[in-house]
């Protein structure tokens, strides 16, 4: 009688082997679920990075367009302060978003 025949012929051992097989299948299923979840998280992080880069590019583009449009024009100090405050506020908000995502 070979070892395989003895193992499969023994009811108690066979039950243990069956339980081990079910446990292994369960572990493998969990691994697949975890990997899918990690893939989802990675995709979202990549998407958010793209969104942040787009937001930064948009802000820089608007700022440059405004600078080009106002080239050679001197704004009254009160108006210049408001323009500076707008861009400072937008930059602060972008930094908050970046900090929140990195947290």
C-alpha positions as a printed NumPy array, in Angstrom:
array([[  0.   ,   0.   ,   0.   ],
       [  1.498,   3.291,  -1.084],
       [  1.456,   6.51 ,   0.879],
       [ -1.126,   8.114,  -1.434],
       [ -3.45 ,   5.122,  -1.089],
       [ -3.009,   5.17 ,   2.694],
       [ -3.703,   8.947,   2.908],
       [ -6.749,   8.836,   0.673],
       [ -8.035,   5.64 ,   2.274],
       [ -7.905,   7.076,   5.772],
       [-11.178,   8.94 ,   6.435],
       [ -9.871,  11.223,   9.182],
       [ -6.827,  12.269,   7.159],
       [ -8.984,  12.737,   4.062],
       [-11.289,  15.085,   6.003],
       [ -8.281,  17.091,   7.175],
       [ -6.948,  17.256,   3.613],
       [-10.365,  18.371,   2.359],
       [-10.493,  21.115,   5.006],
       [ -6.975,  22.223,   4.117],
       [ -7.945,  22.335,   0.444],
       [-11.01 ,  24.474,   1.224],
       [ -8.915,  26.784,   3.394],
       [ -6.334,  27.154,   0.637],
       [ -9.057,  27.937,  -1.916],
       [-10.489,  30.536,   0.477],
       [ -7.056,  32.132,   0.923],
       [ -6.507,  32.251,  -2.83 ],
       [ -9.911,  33.905,  -3.346],
       [ -9.071,  36.515,  -0.691],
       [ -5.746,  37.171,  -2.407],
       [ -7.549,  37.811,  -5.696],
       [ -9.975,  40.19 ,  -3.944],
       [ -7.128,  42.049,  -2.238],
       [ -5.208,  42.393,  -5.501],
       [ -8.326,  43.735,  -7.236],
       [ -8.801,  46.228,  -4.412],
       [ -5.164,  47.314,  -4.647],
       [ -5.54 ,  47.734,  -8.405],
       [ -8.599,  49.951,  -7.797],
       [ -6.71 ,  52.05 ,  -5.256],
       [ -3.739,  52.411,  -7.593],
       [ -6.019,  53.491, -10.442],
       [ -7.692,  56.096,  -8.228],
       [ -4.354,  57.449,  -7.016],
       [ -3.128,  57.695, -10.587],
       [ -6.356,  59.425, -11.623],
       [ -6.116,  61.876,  -8.722],
       [ -2.504,  62.662,  -9.608],
       [ -3.639,  63.421, -13.137],
       [ -6.442,  65.608, -11.815],
       [ -4.047,  67.55 ,  -9.608],
       [ -1.602,  68.006, -12.477],
       [ -4.467,  69.209, -14.671],
       [ -5.603,  71.633, -12.007],
       [ -2.072,  72.998, -11.588],
       [ -1.683,  73.358, -15.357],
       [ -5.048,  75.129, -15.608],
       [ -4.095,  77.554, -12.861],
       [ -0.697,  78.259, -14.434],
       [ -2.339,  78.718, -17.848],
       [ -4.908,  81.199, -16.544],
       [ -2.233,  83.106, -14.664],
       [ -0.076,  83.301, -17.797],
       [ -3.011,  84.387, -19.98 ],
       [ -3.81 ,  87.136, -17.519],
       [ -0.167,  88.203, -17.409],
       [ -0.046,  88.259, -21.222],
       [ -3.289,  90.232, -21.439],
       [ -2.026,  92.764, -18.926],
       [  1.495,  93.026, -20.336],
       [  2.546,  96.645, -20.264],
       [ -0.491,  97.6  , -18.183],
       [ -0.096,  98.841, -14.652],
       [ -3.024,  97.927, -12.48 ],
       [ -4.036, 100.153,  -9.622],
       [ -2.626,  98.709,  -6.378],
       [ -6.058,  97.722,  -5.053],
       [ -6.838,  95.766,  -8.239],
       [ -3.398,  94.132,  -8.271],
       [ -3.909,  93.053,  -4.653],
       [ -7.208,  91.402,  -5.593],
       [ -5.659,  89.586,  -8.573],
       [ -2.79 ,  88.398,  -6.354],
       [ -5.283,  87.326,  -3.675],
       [ -7.278,  85.286,  -6.211],
       [ -4.218,  83.36 ,  -7.356],
       [ -2.911,  82.949,  -3.811],
       [ -6.299,  81.536,  -2.789],
       [ -6.398,  79.122,  -5.727],
       [ -2.843,  77.989,  -4.988],
       [ -3.688,  77.493,  -1.298],
       [ -6.716,  75.388,  -2.25 ],
       [ -4.641,  73.267,  -4.609],
       [ -2.096,  72.75 ,  -1.837],
       [ -4.893,  71.674,   0.522],
       [ -6.119,  69.12 ,  -2.02 ],
       [ -2.586,  67.804,  -2.528],
       [ -2.026,  67.571,   1.246],
       [ -5.346,  65.773,   1.741],
       [ -4.543,  63.23 ,  -0.933],
       [ -1.078,  62.62 ,   0.451],
       [ -2.401,  62.135,   3.992]])
